[in-house]
Amino acid sequence: MNRSVSSQKSIGLLSTAIRKINGAISLVNLLHFLQ
């Protein structure tokens, strides 16, 4: 039970990190596009 909860937490952290990375990449792409 605890193992599945911790895996859900790590999956949530991973998805949050992926979202932040995607946001940073899109921001860089937007800056390159504007230049």
PDB file of N, CA, C and O in Angstrom:
ATOM      1  N   MET A   1       0.838  -1.204   0.000  1.00  0.00           N
ATOM      2  CA  MET A   1       0.000   0.000   0.000  1.00  0.00           C
ATOM      3  C   MET A   1       0.876   1.259   0.000  1.00  0.00           C
ATOM      4  O   MET A   1       0.698   2.146  -0.834  1.00  0.00           O
ATOM      5  N   ASN A   2       1.817   1.326   0.938  1.00  0.00           N
ATOM      6  CA  ASN A   2       2.696   2.488   0.999  1.00  0.00           C
ATOM      7  C   ASN A   2       3.536   2.615  -0.264  1.00  0.00           C
ATOM      8  O   ASN A   2       3.831   3.720  -0.719  1.00  0.00           O
ATOM      9  N   ARG A   3       3.916   1.475  -0.819  1.00  0.00           N
ATOM     10  CA  ARG A   3       4.765   1.486  -2.015  1.00  0.00           C
ATOM     11  C   ARG A   3       4.018   2.133  -3.185  1.00  0.00           C
ATOM     12  O   ARG A   3       4.595   2.929  -3.926  1.00  0.00           O
ATOM     13  N   SER A   4       2.744   1.793  -3.351  1.00  0.00           N
ATOM     14  CA  SER A   4       1.977   2.362  -4.467  1.00  0.00           C
ATOM     15  C   SER A   4       1.771   3.861  -4.261  1.00  0.00           C
ATOM     16  O   SER A   4       1.781   4.626  -5.225  1.00  0.00           O
ATOM     17  N   VAL A   5       1.583   4.283  -3.012  1.00  0.00           N
ATOM     18  CA  VAL A   5       1.400   5.714  -2.730  1.00  0.00           C
ATOM     19  C   VAL A   5       2.674   6.464  -3.064  1.00  0.00           C
ATOM     20  O   VAL A   5       2.616   7.535  -3.668  1.00  0.00           O
ATOM     21  N   SER A   6       3.831   5.923  -2.682  1.00  0.00           N
ATOM     22  CA  SER A   6       5.099   6.600  -2.967  1.00  0.00           C
ATOM     23  C   SER A   6       5.358   6.625  -4.467  1.00  0.00           C
ATOM     24  O   SER A   6       5.914   7.596  -4.980  1.00  0.00           O
ATOM     25  N   SER A   7       4.963   5.573  -5.178  1.00  0.00           N
ATOM     26  CA  SER A   7       5.173   5.562  -6.628  1.00  0.00           C
ATOM     27  C   SER A   7       4.266   6.603  -7.288  1.00  0.00           C
ATOM     28  O   SER A   7       4.657   7.239  -8.267  1.00  0.00           O
ATOM     29  N   GLN A   8       3.038   6.779  -6.743  1.00  0.00           N
ATOM     30  CA  GLN A   8       2.142   7.811  -7.273  1.00  0.00           C
ATOM     31  C   GLN A   8       2.743   9.186  -7.043  1.00  0.00           C
ATOM     32  O   GLN A   8       2.644  10.057  -7.907  1.00  0.00           O
ATOM     33  N   LYS A   9       3.371   9.397  -5.876  1.00  0.00           N
ATOM     34  CA  LYS A   9       4.007  10.689  -5.578  1.00  0.00           C
ATOM     35  C   LYS A   9       5.144  10.949  -6.545  1.00  0.00           C
ATOM     36  O   LYS A   9       5.268  12.056  -7.071  1.00  0.00           O
ATOM     37  N   SER A  10       5.982   9.940  -6.788  1.00  0.00           N
ATOM     38  CA  SER A  10       7.127  10.133  -7.692  1.00  0.00           C
ATOM     39  C   SER A  10       6.641  10.372  -9.118  1.00  0.00           C
ATOM     40  O   SER A  10       7.254  11.140  -9.859  1.00  0.00           O
ATOM     41  N   ILE A  11       5.544   9.720  -9.511  1.00  0.00           N
ATOM     42  CA  ILE A  11       4.978   9.946 -10.844  1.00  0.00           C
ATOM     43  C   ILE A  11       4.457  11.373 -10.949  1.00  0.00           C
ATOM     44  O   ILE A  11       4.608  12.017 -11.987  1.00  0.00           O
ATOM     45  N   GLY A  12       3.842  11.870  -9.873  1.00  0.00           N
ATOM     46  CA  GLY A  12       3.349  13.246  -9.864  1.00  0.00           C
ATOM     47  C   GLY A  12       4.497  14.235  -9.972  1.00  0.00           C
ATOM     48  O   GLY A  12       4.406  15.220 -10.705  1.00  0.00           O
ATOM     49  N   LEU A  13       5.587  13.973  -9.239  1.00  0.00           N
ATOM     50  CA  LEU A  13       6.753  14.856  -9.309  1.00  0.00           C
ATOM     51  C   LEU A  13       7.362  14.817 -10.700  1.00  0.00           C
ATOM     52  O   LEU A  13       7.791  15.843 -11.230  1.00  0.00           O
ATOM     53  N   LEU A  14       7.398  13.624 -11.289  1.00  0.00           N
ATOM     54  CA  LEU A  14       7.970  13.471 -12.628  1.00  0.00           C
ATOM     55  C   LEU A  14       7.146  14.245 -13.653  1.00  0.00           C
ATOM     56  O   LEU A  14       7.703  14.932 -14.510  1.00  0.00           O
ATOM     57  N   SER A  15       5.830  14.135 -13.567  1.00  0.00           N
ATOM     58  CA  SER A  15       4.974  14.848 -14.525  1.00  0.00           C
ATOM     59  C   SER A  15       5.092  16.354 -14.340  1.00  0.00           C
ATOM     60  O   SER A  15       5.039  17.108 -15.312  1.00  0.00           O
ATOM     61  N   THR A  16       5.254  16.799 -13.079  1.00  0.00           N
ATOM     62  CA  THR A  16       5.446  18.231 -12.823  1.00  0.00           C
ATOM     63  C   THR A  16       6.757  18.701 -13.430  1.00  0.00           C
ATOM     64  O   THR A  16       6.817  19.772 -14.034  1.00  0.00           O
ATOM     65  N   ALA A  17       7.809  17.902 -13.271  1.00  0.00           N
ATOM     66  CA  ALA A  17       9.119  18.262 -13.825  1.00  0.00           C
ATOM     67  C   ALA A  17       9.044  18.301 -15.351  1.00  0.00           C
ATOM     68  O   ALA A  17       9.613  19.195 -15.979  1.00  0.00           O
ATOM     69  N   ILE A  18       8.344  17.336 -15.948  1.00  0.00           N
ATOM     70  CA  ILE A  18       8.211  17.294 -17.410  1.00  0.00           C
ATOM     71  C   ILE A  18       7.460  18.523 -17.895  1.00  0.00           C
ATOM     72  O   ILE A  18       7.802  19.101 -18.927  1.00  0.00           O
ATOM     73  N   ARG A  19       6.427  18.923 -17.144  1.00  0.00           N
ATOM     74  CA  ARG A  19       5.657  20.106 -17.524  1.00  0.00           C
ATOM     75  C   ARG A  19       6.534  21.359 -17.473  1.00  0.00           C
ATOM     76  O   ARG A  19       6.474  22.209 -18.361  1.00  0.00           O
ATOM     77  N   LYS A  20       7.355  21.459 -16.410  1.00  0.00           N
ATOM     78  CA  LYS A  20       8.244  22.618 -16.289  1.00  0.00           C
ATOM     79  C   LYS A  20       9.271  22.637 -17.417  1.00  0.00           C
ATOM     80  O   LYS A  20       9.565  23.693 -17.978  1.00  0.00           O
ATOM     81  N   ILE A  21       9.819  21.453 -17.749  1.00  0.00           N
ATOM     82  CA  ILE A  21      10.807  21.367 -18.835  1.00  0.00           C
ATOM     83  C   ILE A  21      10.152  21.740 -20.164  1.00  0.00           C
ATOM     84  O   ILE A  21      10.739  22.465 -20.968  1.00  0.00           O
ATOM     85  N   ASN A  22       8.930  21.241 -20.393  1.00  0.00           N
ATOM     86  CA  ASN A  22       8.222  21.579 -21.640  1.00  0.00           C
ATOM     87  C   ASN A  22       7.954  23.072 -21.710  1.00  0.00           C
ATOM     88  O   ASN A  22       8.060  23.671 -22.780  1.00  0.00           O
ATOM     89  N   GLY A  23       7.603  23.685 -20.569  1.00  0.00           N
ATOM     90  CA  GLY A  23       7.356  25.121 -20.538  1.00  0.00           C
ATOM     91  C   GLY A  23       8.624  25.895 -20.865  1.00  0.00           C
ATOM     92  O   GLY A  23       8.581  26.877 -21.607  1.00  0.00           O
ATOM     93  N   ALA A  24       9.760  25.456 -20.312  1.00  0.00           N
ATOM     94  CA  ALA A  24      11.036  26.127 -20.562  1.00  0.00           C
ATOM     95  C   ALA A  24      11.419  25.991 -22.039  1.00  0.00           C
ATOM     96  O   ALA A  24      11.895  26.948 -22.650  1.00  0.00           O
ATOM     97  N   ILE A  25      11.212  24.809 -22.606  1.00  0.00           N
ATOM     98  CA  ILE A  25      11.554  24.573 -24.020  1.00  0.00           C
ATOM     99  C   ILE A  25      10.681  25.439 -24.922  1.00  0.00           C
ATOM    100  O   ILE A  25      11.179  26.029 -25.881  1.00  0.00           O
ATOM    101  N   SER A  26       9.388  25.520 -24.627  1.00  0.00           N
ATOM    102  CA  SER A  26       8.504  26.335 -25.461  1.00  0.00           C
ATOM    103  C   SER A  26       8.858  27.809 -25.325  1.00  0.00           C
ATOM    104  O   SER A  26       8.743  28.563 -26.291  1.00  0.00           O
ATOM    105  N   LEU A  27       9.291  28.232 -24.128  1.00  0.00           N
ATOM    106  CA  LEU A  27       9.704  29.626 -23.929  1.00  0.00           C
ATOM    107  C   LEU A  27      10.943  29.940 -24.753  1.00  0.00           C
ATOM    108  O   LEU A  27      11.019  30.992 -25.388  1.00  0.00           O
ATOM    109  N   VAL A  28      11.918  29.028 -24.748  1.00  0.00           N
ATOM    110  CA  VAL A  28      13.136  29.213 -25.552  1.00  0.00           C
ATOM    111  C   VAL A  28      12.797  29.240 -27.038  1.00  0.00           C
ATOM    112  O   VAL A  28      13.331  30.057 -27.788  1.00  0.00           O
ATOM    113  N   ASN A  29      11.909  28.345 -27.459  1.00  0.00           N
ATOM    114  CA  ASN A  29      11.505  28.319 -28.871  1.00  0.00           C
ATOM    115  C   ASN A  29      10.822  29.625 -29.254  1.00  0.00           C
ATOM    116  O   ASN A  29      11.027  30.142 -30.352  1.00  0.00           O
ATOM    117  N   LEU A  30      10.006  30.158 -28.342  1.00  0.00           N
ATOM    118  CA  LEU A  30       9.318  31.415 -28.615  1.00  0.00           C
ATOM    119  C   LEU A  30      10.328  32.552 -28.742  1.00  0.00           C
ATOM    120  O   LEU A  30      10.193  33.402 -29.622  1.00  0.00           O
ATOM    121  N   LEU A  31      11.333  32.576 -27.876  1.00  0.00           N
ATOM    122  CA  LEU A  31      12.366  33.619 -27.940  1.00  0.00           C
ATOM    123  C   LEU A  31      13.148  33.522 -29.249  1.00  0.00           C
ATOM    124  O   LEU A  31      13.432  34.542 -29.877  1.00  0.00           O
ATOM    125  N   HIS A  32      13.495  32.314 -29.660  1.00  0.00           N
ATOM    126  CA  HIS A  32      14.202  32.133 -30.933  1.00  0.00           C
ATOM    127  C   HIS A  32      13.319  32.568 -32.104  1.00  0.00           C
ATOM    128  O   HIS A  32      13.798  33.155 -33.074  1.00  0.00           O
ATOM    129  N   PHE A  33      12.024  32.272 -31.997  1.00  0.00           N
ATOM    130  CA  PHE A  33      11.098  32.632 -33.069  1.00  0.00           C
ATOM    131  C   PHE A  33      10.968  34.152 -33.180  1.00  0.00           C
ATOM    132  O   PHE A  33      10.866  34.690 -34.283  1.00  0.00           O
ATOM    133  N   LEU A  34      10.971  34.850 -32.024  1.00  0.00           N
ATOM    134  CA  LEU A  34      10.826  36.305 -32.031  1.00  0.00           C
ATOM    135  C   LEU A  34      12.081  36.988 -32.566  1.00  0.00           C
ATOM    136  O   LEU A  34      12.001  38.075 -33.137  1.00  0.00           O
ATOM    137  N   GLN A  35      13.231  36.360 -32.386  1.00  0.00           N
ATOM    138  CA  GLN A  35      14.457  36.945 -32.916  1.00  0.00           C
ATOM    139  C   GLN A  35      14.538  36.605 -34.368  1.00  0.00           C
ATOM    140  O   GLN A  35      15.494  36.992 -35.041  1.00  0.00           O
TER     141      GLN A  35
END
